[in-house]
Amino acid sequence: MNAFTLSSEQLARTIGAACADEVARRFDRHYDFLTIASWSEETPLGDGGLGLKSAEVDACAERAASFFGVPNDTLTRQKDLTIADWVREMADAVSEQLTTFTFKAAARDEATATHRHDADEVYQAAAAAANLLYGRRRLLSLVAPHSLLGFALTVLTPNLQRIESVDVRGATPEQLSETMSFGDVLVATPTLWRYVMREELRAPDNTMAVSFGEPMTRDLAASMRRAGFGVMREIYGSTESGLVGWRDAPEEPFVMFDHWRKSGEEFTRIAPNGDERCVPPMDRLEWRGDRGFCLLGRRDGAVQIRGVNVFPEAVAATMRDHKTIDQCTVRVGRRGDGVRRLIAHIVLKKGKRPTDRIAREIDLYCRSKLRQEERPRIYRFEASLSNIAAPLDDAEGED
């Protein structure tokens, strides 16, 4: 552990991503993807940079300190600082002691979103992933590093392999095609993979694609192979459990990493010091032998929309509070390109008829009460819900 060093650029990238996530969670203020990607060590915390207000500076300082398991008062809380100022303070604290990391799940309930992990176990997971990526020249990342899987895969794994890690979140698909070279590995979520496939990203020989955060579909995997990615890895895990397993193709079962064992219907995690503990899987599983498994859907009813856990029944309950809605159910559909989106089926209160005005009122209500990923993309007004499919109808081919 003492020999492991995080560069100032990696610290800056992680702190910036964590700040953006915290501001969105606590203050419902969102930065666009390219803005976050443009932040560097010299970016101000206040005007001309992140634009943090005093309360937001406090919240982001707490989040960054918690992420690296250092005292809450580690970072100076002033708007006139830059990310580099926080990096210097964080580097000193991390060099003295780094025993835990704290990550937040992409969940609506902040009370249950925070999960602390021993640093040794996070490094253990990164080392397991590094074995899958052995022989790569560089790692290129399209994902933010503040999640457990993002941090392990795009910061720790290349460090363990002693290869360069390049943040390409701000690159266009054309620039990315020009940047990639023989032997690289590109890491992205399926949502981002769909985007770069639509923009006709081309991969040179001997490049690897790594995906995590959402289920990979067969059509998307086929598109990635046609784009030139000769080797693919899909990583399975969660903020709660860490990195659990991997597979090469959507039609294959996942295979557990070596520090996991099957224990009845649960996983057993073997820590670096030999301790064992049972970890309930986030998904219902179909076991294939002692080490393989297939996913049968989340146990808690959540689905992932652009990598964020969304609970369709909770969305429907929020919508039922609208003054014009009598009944509502929300189910999940897929567009032709495999992208998941929510479809709301609505029965209006007696005497109300569906009009453009009512539809706009409901949409404005959803924008004010729901996160971006929770907002239905289609509203369907029904006379009754008796013939509507179950809330988690994850069928292909929705319009």
Secondary structure by P-SEA (a helix, b strand, c coil): cccccccaaaaaaaaaaaaaaaaaaaccccccaaaaaacccccccccccccccaaaaaaaaaaaaaaaccccccccccccccaaaaaaaaaaaaaacccbbbbbcccccccccbbbbcaaaaaaaaaaaaaaaccccbbbbccccccaaaaacccaaaaaacbbbbbcccccaaaaaaacccbbbbbbcaaaaaaaaaaccccccbbbbbbccccccaaaaaaaaaacccbbbbbbbccccccccccccccbbbbbcccccccccbbbbbcccbbbbbbbbccccccccccbbbbccccccccccccccccaaaaaaaaaaccccccbbbbbbbcccbbbbbbbbbbccccccccaaaaaaaaaaaaacccccccccbbbbbccccccccccccccccc
